[in-house]
Amino acid sequence: MSAGQGHETSFAQVISEWLGVEPDRVRLITGDSNRVLVGGGSASARSMRLGSWVIAKAADAIVDKGRQIAGAMLEASEDDIEFAHQRFVIKGTDRGVGLFEVAAAASGDRIPDELRRPLMAVSDETMSVPSYAYTFAVCEVEVDPETGVVDVVRYTSIDDCGRAVNPMLIHGQSHGGIAQGIGQALCEGCVYDPRSGQLLSGSFLDYAMPRADLLPAFDTEISEVPSTTNPLGMRGGSEGGITPGLAAVTNAIVDALAEFGVEHIELPATPERVWNAIRATSQKRAE
């Protein structure tokens, strides 16, 4: 299931390239248990890393079936049929039929009875070997020691996602992940009443989140180093926005406060906590 990753676009790109069809002819159906009987959810950077491979395997199975049907239609041996750019062609000739023609013929009477079946395939793959993504992140902050307010003035992130199917989607997810990381580091926190246990930050009116005017323009880049443990060279993408985000922001704050003797700050690093950390270390030095 897509949770905003853009599966409708990226998965369509994979099947489009694999079969040579136009992306707008690909329709993605998810969440329908009548159609999709097996699934493991979308988590831990698994979408393209695993989804691309089952898409590719299913597409290969469709081509194999289509080659049999095309051979019958063209009165040629299956071994003499090759597939490329949405067409099944007899090797060394210009005689061929299109993928959609083959799909239509699969339910007609132009082919032998044993080949009459919908041109479809199911792929259910188990990939037990992981394929890790890598991320580089640098954050620069400015801290007002009089108020404890922290401003993120620059943030740079580089994602090694293996093969990048859709760079624009990866950049967009990286931007969102960075914003989440900065939010968790600086302002997001669940507040409970200490006596009753009642959640006091139960809505977005009370739960602080960063807004666009509080964030800088992010510098994000993609490093494409194909994974050696994934058949298509895929790694996870964009988790690198949020995973190092908290550490990068927090380390930047502690680095900025080093002259005050601050070596640790609890998260979220709200202005109050930053201000108190500065006063606490200053008081210890005075004593």
N, C-alpha and C positions, 0 to 999 in steps of 0.2 A: 504494500500500500504506500502510495506517495504521501509524504507529510511536508510537501513543499519543495522537494528536490527537483521537480521537473521531469519525472519519469515519462510523461506523455511525449516529451521532446527527445530526451536522450535515448530511451529504449527504441523509439521509432527510428532514430538515426542508425542504431546498430542493425536492425532488421532491414532498413532501407539499403544500407551499404552491402549487407550480406547477400541480399537477393537482387539488388539492382533496381528496386522499385522506388517510386517517388515517395517521400516522407508523408505527404498528405493522403496517401492511400493506406497508411498503417493506422489501425485503430487499437488502442490499448484498453483492455477491460480488466479491472481489478475489483476485488471485494465481492465477487459473485461466486458463492460456493457451489452453485450449479455448474459453473464453467471451470472454476479453479479449485481443485480438490486438495492441493498440497501447498503449503507455504510456511515460511518461518518468520514472517514479519520483516520490517525494514529497520534495522538497527546495526550499530557498530560498523558503519561504512560498508555494508554488505550489498547495497542496491546494485551498483554497476559492477562491482567486483564479482558477484555471483550471478546477477540477472543477465549480464551480457553473455555469459557462457551458456546458460540454459537456452537463451534466445538463439545463439549461434548453433548449438547442437540441434535444436528443433528445426532451424532453417536448413541445416545440412540433411536432416532426415526427409524434409519436404523435397529437396532437390533430388535425393536418391529415388524417392517414389515418382517424382515428376519425370525423371530420366526413363523409367520403365514405360510410363504412359506415352511420353513423347516418341519413344522408339516404336511403339505400336502405331501411333498416328502417322509417323514418317516411314513406316515399314523398314525400319533399320534395327540393327542390334543395339541393345542397351549400352554395350561397351563402346559403341561408335558415337554415342551422344555425349556432347559436352555442354556445360551450362555456364553462361556468363552474361552479365548485363540484362537480366530478365528474360533471356531466350535460351531455349534448348536447340542446339544446332548439330547436324551431322558433321563430324570432323572433316575438314578439308573441303567443305561445300558451303554454299550460302542457303541451303535448305534448312528451315527451322520453324519452330512455333514458340509463341510467347508463353510466359508463365501463367497468365490468366486464361489463355486458350486451353492450356493443359488442365488447369483447375476445372474449367467448364466441361471439358471432354471426360473428366474423371467420373462424371455422373451421367454421361450420355451412352449412346450405343455404337460409338465409333471405335471402341476398344474392346478387348476380350473381357468376358464376365469376371475373371479373377482379378482384373485391375480396376474394376468399377468400385471405387470407394472415395469418400471425400479426401481431397488433397490436404491432409492435416498431419500434425506430429505433436507428440508430447515429450518433453524433456524434464527429467527429475534427477538432478545431479547432486552428489555429495562431494564437497571439496574439503577435505580434512586438513589440508596444509594452508596456513594463513598467509596473507599477503599484506604486509604492513605499509602504512603510509608514513611519511616523514615530513616534519614541518620546522621551519626556521622562523622565529618571531623576535622582533625588537620593538620595545615601547619606550617612548620618551615622555616624561611628565614634568610639570611645573607645580610646585607646592607653595602655597602662601602660608608661611609659619604663623602669621597673626590670626588667621581664620581656620587653618587646617584644610582649606579647599584644594582639591587636586584637579588639575587640568591635564588631560591627555592631549599633547600637542603634536605627536607624530607616532604612527604605528606602521610597521612594515612586516609583511608575512609572505613566506614562500612555501608553496605546497608541492611536495613530490607525490603526485597522484598516479604515477605510472602513465598510461595512455589517457590523454584528456579527450573525451568524446565531445564534450561541449564546454569549451573554456569559459564562455559567458556565464553559464550556470554555476561553474565551479567558483568563479570570482564572486558571483552574487551570494553563494552560500558562505564563502569565506568572510565576506563583509558582515553577513548576519551573525556568524559564529564569533567574530571579533567583538561585535557589539554586545553579544551575550556575555562573553568573557569579561569585558570591561564593566558591564553592568553588575555581574556577580562580585567583581573585585571592589567596586567603589560604592555601590548603593543598594543592591538587592538583598533583602533579608526578611525572613519570616519572624514577626514579633508576636509573642504570646503574653497574655496577662499572667503574671507570676502566681496569682492567687487562684484564679479559676481555670487557667489553661486555655482560655478562649483565644482563638486566633484573631489578632487585631489588624493584620494586614491581609484581609481576605478578599480584597478587590483591587483593581488597578487605580482606584482613588487613593489607596493607602500603601500600595506596594510600589516602591520607587524603582523606575527603570530609566536607563539613559535615553535621551532623545537626540534626534539628528543634530540639533544646534549645539549639543554638548560634545560632539565627537569630531575628530579631524577627518580629512579625506585620507582613506587608507591607501597604502601602497601595497598591492598584492601581485605576486608573480606565480607562475606555474613552472615547475621543473618536471619534465617528462622522462623518467628513467623507468623503462618497462620492468615490471616485476618478473623475477625468474621462477616464481612459484605459482603464477597464474597463467593459464593457457593463452590468454589474450594480453598479458602484460599489465592487467589492471591492478591498481591499488585503491584504497579508499580515498575519497576526496573531500576536502572542506572541513573535516573534523579538526584539522590543524588550526582553524580559526579560533575555536573555543578552547581546545585542550591546553595549549600553552598560554592562553590569554590571561588567566588569573595569575600565573606565576610571573609572566613578563611585567604586568602592571604592578604587582606587589613588590617585585624586586626593584623596579624603577623608583617606587615610592621610598623604600628603605634606603636605596642608594642616594636619593635626594636628601634624605634626613640623616645621612651618616654624620654630617658635621655637628648634629645635635646629640649624637650618641645613640640614636634609635637603631636597633638591630632587628626588631620584630614588630609587626603590626597585625592585629586581628582583622579578619574580613567579615563583613564589608568594611573597607577603609573609609568610613564616613568622615566628614570634616571634624565631628566631635572626637572620634577615635584618634585621628591624626593629631589634632590639637592637644588632646590629653597625653598622647605618647611623647610629644615634644616637651610638654610641661613636666611630665614625670621624670624623664631623663635629665632635664635641666635642674630639677630639684635635687636629684641624686648627686649630680655633679657639685651643686652648691654645698650639699651636706658633706 
